[in-house]
Amino acid sequence: MNLILSLKYLLRNIKKNPIIYLMNIFGLVLTFACSFLIAIWVIHEFSYDDFHKNGDNICRIIADEEGSKVCVTPIPLASYLKENLPEVKNATRIKEWIARIKYKENSFYEKNILVVDPSFIDIFSFDFISRPEANPLSNPDSILITERMAKKYFGNQDPIGKTVRFSSGLDLKVTAVLRDIPENSHLKFDFLFSFLLLKKYGFNMDDWEDTSYHTYILTADNINMDSLAHKIQSIYKDLRKADVGIVIQKLSRVHLYSDFKWDFPGQGNILQIYILILAATLILIIGVINLISLNSSLYTAKMKEFAIMKICGSSMKTFIPQIFLEVLIQVAVSLVLSIALVAILLPVISNSLLIPLSLSSVFTLPGYISIFLGILVICGFTTLYPLFAILRMNTSQVIKDSSQTLSGGLKFRKGLVLVQFSISICLMIFLGFINHQLSFITHKNLGYSSKNIIYSVLNNIIVSKPGVIKNMLLESPDIENVTYTDDMLMTSGSGTSNTDWPGKGNDDPVQFQLRWVDEDYIDTFGMQMISGHFFTKDIPSELKDGIVLNETAVKVTGLKNPIGKWLIVGEQHEGVNKIIGVVKDFHFTSLHRQIEPLGIIYNPKRFNYLCIKFKDGSYKAALSHIRNVWEKVCPEYPLDISFLDEQVHALYGNEYLTIKIISFFNVVGIFISILGLSSLAFASITRRTKEIGIRKVLGATIIGLVRMLSGDFTRNVLYANIIAWPLAYYLVARWLETFHYRVDINFIIFLGSGLLTLIISLFVVSFYTIKASLINPIQAIRHE
């Protein structure tokens, strides 16, 4: 019976104050929807690689070379660990591969290829649609494909037993089909073939200086990871003659805790997750504060009613269920509506991010418990204020004059709005600096130009006659330059710490990055030589033995007047290199990293990419010419081109995603704060309606009234800035630390955020003040 009476009481209150209740529900729907969306994203990020049966025992080896951590290791390491360390039950090498794959008329360049050991499928738990009983990778001439590749190449035919041809001329037989790799796998591939194939064709599998392979191990249970890392470090020292630190990274930490060189693309960032969790928490706090603030305006207005009920014998046992139920219904309705809103938005968000996000990921046992506890906390905090007010109120004084109670309620709600605006200002400042940093990245002089440059993976025909292809391409007036390189800009490329130069000490290990290019590399990318010269075919001896260094390499080596001096850069390039020039530093990795020493060498045998620079506005004409050349020279190879500036943009995918998310939540937070401010302004100005009428009769202007009534709100905004600025400064400083090259923290963004908040508050206050001032003064004076 009490429940029915409480519901009737709630319906009566809704009819009396529909706007307040709608504002409550609307604010909560936005708050809960934002929280659900962030929770879904965070759950997805933490779910990476959790489907592997042996996940708790799978690790990968990270080498720490003089503070620079790399996730590639020597090619013999995996087999050596498996054979010699009892802690390692199994191990596999992994290397990325790019090749053209052809089956009859279907021919495509494929970039998602991995070469692995047969043990790969025993360590990881990728699902098979069809596979033989024996290990399908134990045959060196076999290849495994995913379901979508089977449809791409074979349509509805059974792919098992079919033969595909690699661009190198090798024929490989399809021996198994895997289900498409889950999105939450840090290893993403469409094809697998075996290291046994490389071994079959004479590839050196025992070269400890060949450090370009990922090593994953399956460990025994309950082993000491520090002891294992120390053993692997000793192996490096004994067999590779290198004093390298070793980090053993658990599989569960690979996606979010990896900031290593030569890592697989698409890794996440734990800092971004923390930022999103903080944003969700702040939005939730703003929403709950808004609920408390709006409900307090209802309860303070009903204090006379509560006082009469108290005099008539009602106890706290009567008030608690009544108020709690009223809040609970608002929260429950908002929760259902927010889930419906998320269900509508999630497919759109998933499609835009190309990630299969699911609402069902929230509705697990931990999710249900979290939602239940959240509802209890929200309802409990929202119920506390009116109960506390009822408990301490002087009933006779309230019945005689409730203005003092209302005033106390306004002070409490001013404090809540202060917290709301502090959080909103903090989010605005953080968003401003994200924009500032990304603008800095976009407009920073990287030391080269990525504009109007397209690139393509090379094939055997182009590799066999690069000069002929280049001349044919340059016949078009729409093409400015053509160059070849071993790796693209903004990728880690190859490196070596096996370096030597005149005067080098024995204890000076230096990691050099290496690029193998042709003579047109500098001109194509617009780089600047500061001394000496670049490679030229007019001096054939320099093409064989020359090397060009960047400024950082010269500083690290300490060479004075380096032109003409010698430098040895590891086993990759035999013999002594003569320094022929110094190129101005350019960013060949992202701005997260400091520019490293770089050596540029001429070597056509290492070319992997063709880069073409076309003139402004000539893309279509240049592309038409490129297609014509391609069809004449290598018609059996598909033309697959990419834009360099898109690759540069992709380096900051996490940052661009963060700015989109924070922008959305910032708008939501400000909007919810405006709801709370509107409620406060409405209550404050309604309480002073009679005063406004009297002042108008005495000649006060609307501008004067706005100036008078906005004083308290202006002070609140100033206090909110005082609270928000230190927190925002800390968050911004921590985030900017992830970039080696970053903007300075200046206070223009701080001031701009504070000014914007002030303008918003003045607009809201002015709206209600003008509305109240337009009331007939006689009616205003009669207002009770």
C-alpha positions in Angstrom: 0.0 0.0 0.0 2.9 2.4 0.9 4.4 1.7 -2.6 1.2 2.7 -4.3 0.9 5.8 -2.3 4.5 6.7 -3.1 3.9 6.2 -6.8 0.8 8.4 -6.7 2.8 11.0 -4.8 5.6 10.9 -7.4 3.0 11.3 -10.3 1.6 14.3 -8.6 5.0 15.9 -8.2 5.8 15.2 -11.9 2.6 17.0 -13.0 3.6 19.9 -10.8 7.2 20.1 -12.0 7.5 18.4 -15.4 10.4 20.5 -16.6 12.6 19.6 -13.6 11.9 15.9 -13.9 12.5 15.9 -17.7 15.8 17.8 -17.1 16.7 15.1 -14.5 16.0 12.2 -16.8 17.6 13.8 -19.9 20.8 14.6 -18.0 21.0 11.1 -16.6 20.3 9.5 -19.9 23.3 11.4 -21.4 25.5 10.5 -18.4 24.7 6.8 -18.4 25.0 6.6 -22.2 28.5 8.1 -22.1 29.5 5.8 -19.2 28.2 2.7 -21.1 30.0 3.7 -24.3 33.3 4.2 -22.5 32.8 1.0 -20.5 32.3 -1.0 -23.7 35.4 0.5 -25.3 37.5 -0.1 -22.2 36.3 -3.7 -21.9 37.1 -4.3 -25.6 40.7 -2.9 -25.1 41.3 -5.1 -22.1 39.9 -8.2 -23.9 42.8 -8.4 -26.3 44.3 -11.9 -26.7 42.1 -13.3 -23.9 40.8 -16.1 -26.1 44.1 -18.1 -26.2 43.8 -21.2 -24.0 47.5 -20.9 -22.9 47.3 -17.1 -22.6 48.6 -16.9 -19.0 51.8 -18.7 -20.0 52.4 -17.0 -23.4 55.1 -14.2 -23.3 57.3 -12.4 -25.8 60.9 -11.3 -25.5 61.8 -7.6 -25.5 65.4 -6.5 -25.8 66.5 -3.3 -24.0 69.4 -1.9 -25.9 70.8 1.2 -24.1 67.3 2.3 -22.9 65.8 1.7 -26.3 63.4 -1.3 -26.1 62.8 -3.3 -29.3 60.5 -6.3 -29.7 62.6 -8.0 -32.3 65.3 -10.6 -31.5 67.9 -12.8 -33.3 66.5 -15.5 -35.6 68.0 -18.5 -33.6 66.8 -17.3 -30.2 63.4 -19.1 -30.2 64.8 -22.6 -31.0 67.7 -22.1 -28.6 65.4 -21.2 -25.7 63.2 -24.2 -26.4 66.1 -26.6 -26.5 68.1 -25.3 -23.6 65.8 -23.8 -21.0 63.5 -26.0 -19.0 61.3 -23.0 -18.2 60.4 -22.7 -21.9 58.0 -25.4 -23.0 57.7 -24.1 -26.6 58.7 -21.1 -28.7 58.0 -19.6 -32.1 59.5 -16.9 -34.3 57.2 -14.5 -36.2 58.1 -12.2 -39.0 55.8 -10.0 -41.1 55.9 -10.5 -44.9 54.6 -8.7 -48.0 54.0 -10.6 -51.2 51.8 -10.8 -54.3 49.6 -13.9 -54.1 48.0 -15.3 -57.3 45.5 -18.0 -58.0 44.4 -18.2 -61.6 43.0 -14.7 -62.5 42.9 -13.5 -58.9 46.1 -11.6 -58.0 46.6 -9.3 -55.1 49.3 -7.7 -53.0 48.9 -9.0 -49.4 50.4 -7.2 -46.4 49.0 -9.4 -43.6 51.3 -12.4 -44.0 53.3 -14.0 -41.2 56.1 -16.5 -41.5 56.1 -18.6 -38.3 57.4 -21.8 -36.9 55.2 -24.9 -36.9 54.9 -24.5 -33.1 52.9 -21.3 -33.7 49.6 -23.1 -33.9 50.4 -25.1 -30.8 51.1 -22.1 -28.7 48.3 -19.8 -29.9 44.6 -20.9 -30.0 43.4 -19.6 -33.4 40.3 -21.5 -34.6 40.4 -23.8 -37.6 37.6 -24.4 -40.0 39.4 -27.3 -41.6 42.8 -28.7 -41.0 44.6 -32.1 -41.3 45.4 -34.1 -38.2 49.1 -33.4 -38.6 50.6 -29.9 -38.1 49.8 -28.2 -41.4 52.9 -26.0 -41.1 55.2 -29.0 -40.8 55.3 -29.1 -44.6 57.6 -26.3 -45.9 55.5 -25.9 -49.1 52.2 -25.4 -47.3 50.3 -22.2 -46.5 47.4 -21.5 -44.2 44.7 -18.9 -45.0 41.8 -17.3 -43.2 38.2 -17.7 -44.1 37.8 -14.4 -45.8 40.9 -15.0 -47.9 39.4 -18.3 -49.0 36.4 -16.5 -50.3 38.5 -13.8 -51.9 40.6 -16.2 -53.9 38.5 -19.3 -54.3 34.9 -18.2 -54.0 32.7 -21.1 -53.0 35.3 -23.7 -53.9 37.0 -25.8 -51.3 40.5 -24.2 -50.9 42.2 -27.3 -49.4 44.7 -28.7 -51.8 44.7 -25.7 -54.1 48.0 -24.1 -55.1 48.7 -20.4 -54.9 51.8 -18.7 -56.3 53.9 -16.2 -54.4 55.5 -13.2 -56.2 58.9 -14.9 -55.8 57.6 -17.7 -58.1 57.1 -20.2 -55.3 54.0 -22.5 -55.4 52.4 -23.2 -52.0 49.6 -25.6 -51.2 46.7 -24.5 -49.0 46.6 -27.1 -46.2 44.2 -25.5 -43.7 41.7 -22.7 -43.3 41.4 -20.6 -40.1 38.4 -18.6 -38.9 38.9 -14.9 -39.4 41.3 -13.6 -36.8 39.3 -11.9 -33.9 39.4 -8.2 -33.8 40.8 -8.3 -30.3 44.0 -10.1 -31.3 47.2 -8.1 -31.5 48.4 -10.6 -34.1 46.4 -9.9 -37.3 47.1 -11.9 -40.4 45.5 -13.5 -43.4 48.2 -16.0 -44.4 50.7 -18.2 -42.5 53.6 -20.0 -44.0 56.5 -21.8 -42.3 60.1 -20.9 -41.6 60.8 -24.4 -42.9 60.3 -22.9 -46.4 63.1 -20.4 -45.8 65.3 -23.1 -44.4 64.6 -25.2 -47.5 65.9 -22.5 -49.8 69.1 -22.0 -47.8 68.1 -19.1 -45.5 70.6 -18.8 -42.6 68.7 -19.7 -39.5 71.7 -19.5 -37.2 72.7 -15.9 -37.7 72.7 -14.2 -34.2 73.3 -10.8 -35.9 70.0 -11.1 -37.8 67.7 -9.4 -35.3 64.4 -8.8 -37.1 62.2 -11.6 -35.6 59.6 -11.6 -32.9 60.1 -14.3 -30.4 57.2 -15.7 -28.4 57.5 -18.4 -25.7 55.2 -20.7 -23.9 56.5 -21.0 -20.3 56.0 -23.6 -17.7 53.7 -22.9 -14.7 54.8 -20.8 -11.8 58.3 -19.9 -13.0 60.4 -17.0 -11.8 60.3 -14.4 -14.7 63.2 -12.4 -13.4 65.4 -15.5 -13.3 64.3 -16.4 -16.9 65.0 -12.9 -18.1 68.5 -13.1 -16.5 69.2 -16.4 -18.3 68.1 -15.0 -21.7 70.3 -12.0 -21.1 73.3 -14.3 -20.5 72.5 -16.1 -23.8 72.6 -12.8 -25.6 76.0 -12.0 -24.0 77.5 -15.4 -24.8 76.2 -16.0 -28.3 75.6 -12.5 -29.7 78.3 -10.8 -27.7 75.9 -8.1 -26.7 75.2 -6.8 -23.2 71.4 -6.4 -23.7 68.7 -6.1 -21.0 65.8 -8.5 -21.4 62.1 -7.9 -20.6 59.6 -10.8 -20.6 56.2 -9.3 -21.5 53.1 -11.3 -20.7 50.6 -11.7 -23.6 47.9 -9.9 -21.7 50.0 -6.7 -21.6 51.1 -6.6 -25.2 48.2 -4.6 -26.6 48.1 -1.8 -24.0 51.6 -1.7 -22.6 53.8 -1.7 -25.7 55.8 1.3 -26.9 58.6 -0.6 -28.5 60.4 -0.2 -31.8 59.5 -2.5 -34.7 56.3 -3.6 -33.0 53.2 -4.8 -34.8 50.9 -2.0 -35.9 47.6 -1.1 -34.2 48.7 -1.4 -30.6 46.7 0.5 -28.0 47.8 2.8 -25.3 47.1 2.4 -21.6 47.3 6.1 -21.0 44.4 6.6 -23.4 42.4 4.1 -21.4 43.2 5.9 -18.2 42.1 9.2 -19.8 38.8 7.7 -21.0 38.1 6.1 -17.6 38.8 9.5 -16.0 36.5 11.2 -18.5 33.7 8.7 -17.8 34.2 9.2 -14.0 34.0 13.0 -14.4 30.9 12.8 -16.6 29.3 10.5 -14.1 30.1 12.9 -11.3 28.7 15.8 -13.3 25.5 13.8 -14.0 25.0 12.8 -10.4 25.6 16.3 -9.2 23.0 17.5 -11.7 20.5 15.0 -10.3 21.2 16.1 -6.7 21.0 19.7 -7.6 17.8 19.5 -9.6 16.1 17.3 -6.9 17.3 19.6 -4.2 15.3 22.4 -5.8 12.2 20.2 -5.6 12.8 19.2 -2.0 13.6 22.7 -0.6 10.4 23.9 -2.2 8.5 21.2 -0.4 9.9 21.8 3.0 6.6 23.2 4.4 4.9 20.0 3.2 7.5 17.9 4.9 7.2 20.0 8.1 3.5 19.5 8.2 3.9 15.7 7.7 6.5 15.6 10.5 4.1 17.5 12.9 1.4 15.0 11.9 3.5 12.1 13.1 5.5 11.0 10.0 8.9 9.6 10.9 12.1 9.1 9.0 10.8 5.6 8.2 8.1 7.4 6.1 10.4 9.8 4.4 13.3 7.5 3.4 11.3 5.0 1.2 9.3 7.8 -0.3 12.3 9.9 -1.3 14.5 6.9 -2.2 11.7 5.4 -4.4 11.3 8.7 -6.2 15.0 8.9 -7.0 15.1 5.2 -7.9 12.4 5.5 -10.5 14.1 8.5 -12.1 17.4 6.5 -12.2 15.8 3.3 -13.5 13.9 5.1 -16.3 17.1 7.0 -17.3 19.0 3.7 -17.3 16.6 2.0 -19.6 16.5 4.9 -22.0 20.3 5.2 -22.0 20.7 1.5 -22.9 18.2 2.0 -25.7 20.2 5.1 -26.9 23.5 3.1 -26.7 21.9 0.3 -28.7 21.0 2.8 -31.4 24.4 4.6 -31.5 26.7 1.5 -31.1 26.4 0.2 -34.7 27.2 3.6 -36.0 30.2 4.0 -33.7 31.4 0.4 -34.5 31.2 1.1 -38.3 33.1 4.4 -38.0 35.9 2.8 -35.8 35.8 -0.5 -37.8 35.7 -2.4 -34.5 32.8 -4.8 -33.5 31.8 -3.3 -30.2 29.0 -5.0 -28.4 26.6 -3.9 -25.7 26.5 -7.4 -24.4 30.1 -7.1 -23.1 28.7 -4.9 -20.3 26.0 -7.4 -19.2 28.1 -9.9 -17.5 28.1 -10.8 -13.8 30.7 -8.1 -12.9 28.7 -5.7 -15.1 25.4 -6.4 -13.3 27.1 -6.0 -9.9 28.7 -2.7 -11.0 25.4 -1.3 -12.3 23.5 -2.4 -9.2 26.1 -0.9 -6.8 26.1 2.3 -9.0 22.4 2.7 -8.7 22.5 2.2 -4.9 25.3 4.8 -4.6 23.6 7.4 -6.9 20.2 6.9 -5.2 21.8 7.0 -1.7 23.7 10.3 -2.3 20.7 11.9 -3.9 18.5 10.9 -1.0 20.9 12.1 1.7 20.4 15.9 1.2 16.6 16.0 1.7 16.8 13.5 4.6 19.5 15.6 6.3 17.4 18.8 5.7 14.2 17.2 7.1 16.2 15.8 10.1 17.6 19.2 11.1 14.8 21.5 10.1 12.9 23.6 12.6 9.3 22.7 11.7 7.7 25.8 13.3 10.1 28.1 11.6 9.7 26.4 8.2 5.9 26.6 8.4 6.2 30.3 9.4 8.8 31.2 6.7 10.6 28.8 4.4 12.9 31.4 2.8 15.8 30.5 5.1 15.6 26.9 4.1 15.5 27.8 0.5 18.5 30.0 0.9 20.4 27.1 2.5 19.4 24.9 -0.4 20.7 27.5 -2.9 24.1 27.6 -1.1 24.3 23.8 -1.3 23.4 23.8 -5.0 25.9 26.5 -5.8 28.5 24.2 -4.4 27.4 21.4 -6.6 27.3 23.6 -9.7 30.8 24.8 -8.7 32.1 21.2 -8.9 30.3 20.7 -12.2 31.9 23.7 -13.8 35.3 22.8 -12.4 35.1 19.4 -14.1 33.8 20.9 -17.4 36.6 23.5 -17.4 39.2 20.7 -16.8 37.9 18.7 -19.7 37.9 21.9 -21.9 41.5 22.7 -21.1 42.6 19.1 -21.8 40.7 19.1 -25.1 42.3 22.4 -26.0 45.8 21.0 -25.5 45.1 17.8 -27.5 44.0 20.0 -30.4 47.1 22.2 -29.9 49.5 19.2 -29.9 47.8 17.6 -33.0 47.9 21.0 -34.8 51.6 21.2 -33.9 52.2 17.7 -35.3 50.2 18.5 -38.4 52.1 21.7 -39.2 55.6 20.9 -37.8 58.4 20.8 -40.3 59.3 17.1 -40.3 62.4 17.7 -42.4 60.7 16.3 -45.5 57.5 16.7 -47.4 54.9 14.0 -47.6 52.6 16.0 -49.9 51.8 14.5 -53.4 53.8 11.3 -52.7 52.4 7.9 -53.4 54.2 4.6 -53.0 53.8 0.9 -53.9 55.5 -2.4 -53.0 58.0 -3.6 -55.6 57.6 -6.8 -57.6 60.3 -8.9 -59.2 60.0 -7.2 -62.6 60.6 -3.7 -61.2 63.4 -4.9 -59.0 65.1 -6.5 -62.0 65.2 -3.2 -64.0 64.5 -0.2 -61.7 66.2 2.3 -64.0 64.1 1.5 -67.0 60.8 1.8 -64.9 62.0 5.1 -63.4 62.7 6.6 -66.9 59.4 5.5 -68.2 57.5 7.1 -65.3 59.5 10.3 -65.6 58.4 10.7 -69.2 55.1 12.2 -67.9 55.3 16.0 -67.2 52.9 15.3 -64.2 55.5 13.4 -62.3 58.3 15.3 -60.6 60.5 12.6 -59.0 60.8 8.8 -58.6 62.9 7.0 -56.0 63.4 3.6 -54.5 63.9 2.7 -50.8 64.0 -0.3 -48.5 61.4 1.1 -46.1 58.9 3.9 -46.0 59.3 7.0 -43.9 57.6 6.9 -40.5 58.4 3.2 -40.0 61.1 2.0 -37.8 63.1 0.3 -40.6 66.3 -1.6 -39.9 69.0 -0.9 -37.4 72.3 -2.1 -35.9 74.4 -1.5 -32.8 77.4 -3.0 -34.5 79.1 0.3 -35.4 82.6 1.6 -35.5 84.3 5.0 -36.4 87.6 6.7 -35.7 88.0 7.4 -32.0 85.1 5.3 -30.8 85.6 3.9 -27.3 84.9 0.2 -26.5 82.1 1.2 -24.1 80.2 3.3 -26.6 77.5 1.1 -28.1 75.3 3.2 -30.5 72.1 2.0 -32.2 72.1 3.3 -35.8 69.0 3.3 -37.9 69.7 2.4 -41.6 68.0 3.3 -44.9 68.9 1.8 -48.3 67.9 4.2 -51.0 68.7 5.3 -54.5 70.2 8.6 -55.8 66.9 10.5 -56.0 65.8 9.9 -52.4 66.7 13.4 -51.1 65.1 15.3 -54.0 61.9 13.3 -53.9 61.2 13.9 -50.2 62.6 17.5 -50.2 65.3 16.8 -47.6 68.2 19.2 -47.1 71.9 18.5 -47.2 73.9 20.6 -44.8 77.4 19.4 -45.9 78.9 17.2 -48.5 76.6 15.8 -51.2 74.2 12.9 -51.7 74.7 9.9 -53.9 75.2 10.5 -57.6 75.9 8.2 -60.5 78.6 10.5 -61.6 80.8 9.0 -58.8 80.3 5.2 -59.0 82.7 4.5 -56.2 80.5 6.4 -53.7 77.5 4.3 -54.7 79.4 1.2 -53.5 81.1 2.5 -50.4 79.5 5.8 -49.5 77.2 6.7 -46.6 75.2 9.8 -45.7 74.6 10.5 -42.0 72.0 12.7 -40.3 73.0 15.5 -37.9 72.2 13.3 -34.8 74.6 10.6 -36.1 77.4 13.1 -36.4 76.7 14.5 -32.9 76.7 11.0 -31.4 79.9 9.9 -33.1 81.6 13.2 -32.1 83.3 13.3 -35.6 84.6 16.8 -36.4 84.5 17.6 -40.2 83.0 14.1 -40.9 83.1 14.3 -44.7 85.7 11.8 -46.0 86.0 9.9 -42.8 85.1 6.2 -42.5 82.2 4.5 -40.6 81.3 0.8 -40.3 77.6 0.0 -39.7 77.3 -3.6 -38.9 77.1 -6.9 -40.8 74.3 -5.7 -43.1 76.7 -3.8 -45.3 80.1 -5.3 -45.5 83.3 -3.2 -45.6 84.1 0.4 -44.6 81.8 3.2 -45.6 83.1 6.6 -46.5 81.0 9.5 -45.2 80.1 11.6 -48.3 77.5 13.9 -46.8 75.3 15.0 -43.8 71.6 15.5 -44.2 69.6 17.8 -41.9 67.7 15.8 -39.3 64.2 14.6 -40.3 61.6 12.7 -38.4 61.7 9.1 -39.8 59.6 7.9 -36.9 56.7 9.6 -35.0 57.1 12.7 -32.8 56.7 10.4 -29.8 60.3 9.5 -30.3 63.5 11.4 -30.4 65.4 11.5 -33.7 68.0 8.7 -33.7 71.3 8.3 -35.5 70.7 7.5 -39.1 72.9 6.1 -41.9 71.7 6.2 -45.5 73.3 3.8 -48.0 72.9 3.2 -51.7 72.0 -0.4 -52.3 69.5 -1.5 -55.1 69.5 -5.1 -53.7 67.6 -3.8 -50.6 64.8 -1.9 -52.5 61.3 -2.8 -51.4 59.2 0.3 -52.3 58.7 2.6 -55.3 57.9 6.2 -54.3 56.5 8.7 -56.9 56.0 12.5 -56.4 53.5 14.1 -58.7 52.9 17.8 -59.3 50.1 19.8 -57.6 46.7 19.1 -59.1 48.1 16.4 -61.4 47.1 13.3 -59.4 44.6 11.9 -61.9 46.9 12.5 -64.9 49.9 11.1 -63.1 48.0 8.0 -62.0 46.8 7.4 -65.5 50.4 7.4 -66.7 51.5 5.1 -63.9 48.8 2.6 -64.8 49.9 2.7 -68.5 53.5 2.0 -67.5 52.4 -0.7 -65.1 50.3 -2.5 -67.8 53.3 -2.3 -70.2 55.9 -3.6 -67.9 54.2 -5.9 -65.4 50.5 -6.4 -66.3 50.3 -9.6 -64.2 51.0 -7.6 -61.0 48.2 -5.5 -59.5 48.9 -1.8 -59.0 48.6 -1.1 -55.3 49.4 2.4 -54.2 49.1 4.4 -51.0 49.5 8.0 -50.0 52.5 8.9 -47.7 50.6 11.6 -45.9 47.9 9.1 -44.9 50.7 6.9 -43.3 51.9 10.0 -41.4 48.4 10.7 -40.2 47.9 7.0 -39.1 50.9 7.4 -36.7 48.6 9.5 -34.4 45.5 7.4 -34.7 45.2 7.1 -30.9 45.5 10.8 -30.4 42.8 11.6 -33.1 40.5 9.0 -31.5 41.1 10.5 -28.1 40.2 14.0 -29.3 37.0 12.8 -30.9 35.9 11.0 -27.7 37.0 13.8 -25.4 35.2 16.4 -27.6 32.0 14.5 -27.4 32.1 14.0 -23.7 33.2 17.6 -23.2 30.0 18.8 -25.0 27.9 16.4 -22.9 29.6 17.6 -19.7 29.0 21.2 -20.5 25.4 20.6 -21.5 24.7 18.7 -18.2 26.4 21.6 -16.3 24.2 24.1 -18.1 21.1 22.1 -16.9 22.4 22.4 -13.3 23.1 26.1 -13.7 19.7 26.6 -15.3 18.0 25.1 -12.3 20.1 27.2 -9.9 19.5 30.4 -11.9 15.8 29.7 -12.1 15.5 29.0 -8.3 17.7 32.0 -7.4 15.8 34.5 -9.7 12.4 33.1 -8.7 13.2 33.7 -5.1 14.1 37.3 -6.0 11.1 38.0 -8.3 9.5 40.4 -5.8 12.9 42.2 -5.5 13.2 42.5 -9.3 9.7 44.0 -9.5 10.4 46.6 -6.9 13.7 47.5 -8.5 12.0 47.9 -11.9 9.4 50.2 -10.3 12.3 52.3 -8.9 13.8 52.6 -12.4 16.3 49.7 -12.7 17.2 48.7 -16.2 17.4 45.2 -17.6 21.2 45.5 -18.0 21.5 46.7 -14.4 19.4 43.7 -13.2 21.6 41.3 -15.2 24.8 42.9 -13.7 23.4 42.6 -10.2 22.1 39.0 -10.4 25.1 37.7 -12.3 27.6 38.6 -9.6 27.3 35.4 -7.6 27.5 33.2 -10.7 30.6 35.1 -11.9 32.3 34.4 -8.6 31.3 30.8 -8.9 33.0 30.5 -12.3 36.2 32.2 -11.0 36.2 29.7 -8.1 35.7 26.8 -10.6 38.7 27.9 -12.6 40.8 28.0 -9.4 39.9 24.4 -8.7 40.1 23.2 -12.3 43.4 24.7 -13.4 45.8 22.7 -11.2 44.1 19.4 -12.0 44.1 20.2 -15.8 47.8 21.3 -15.6 48.7 17.9 -14.1 46.7 15.9 -16.7 48.1 17.9 -19.6 51.7 17.7 -18.4 51.4 13.9 -18.0 49.9 13.5 -21.5 52.4 15.7 -23.2 55.2 13.6 -21.7 54.3 10.9 -24.1 55.6 13.1 -27.0 59.3 13.8 -27.3 58.4 16.9 -29.4 55.6 18.8 -27.9 54.0 22.1 -27.4 54.7 24.3 -24.3 52.0 24.6 -21.7 50.8 28.2 -22.0 47.9 29.7 -20.2 46.0 31.1 -23.2 44.0 27.8 -23.4 43.4 28.0 -19.6 42.1 31.6 -19.9 40.1 30.8 -23.0 38.3 27.9 -21.2 37.6 30.1 -18.2 36.2 32.8 -20.5 34.0 30.4 -22.4 32.6 29.1 -19.2 31.9 32.7 -18.0 30.1 33.5 -21.2 27.9 30.4 -20.9 27.0 31.2 -17.3 26.2 34.8 -18.1 24.0 33.7 -21.1 22.0 31.4 -18.9 21.6 33.9 -16.0 20.8 36.7 -18.5 18.1 34.5 -20.1 16.3 33.9 -16.8 16.8 37.5 -15.6 15.4 39.0 -18.8 12.5 36.6 -18.5 11.8 37.6 -14.9 12.2 41.4 -15.7 9.5 41.2 -18.4 6.9 40.2 -15.9 4.5 43.0 -15.0 6.0 44.7 -11.9 2.7 44.5 -10.0 2.5 40.7 -10.5 6.2 40.5 -9.5 5.6 42.4 -6.3 2.6 40.1 -5.4 4.9 37.1 -6.0 5.1 34.8 -3.0 
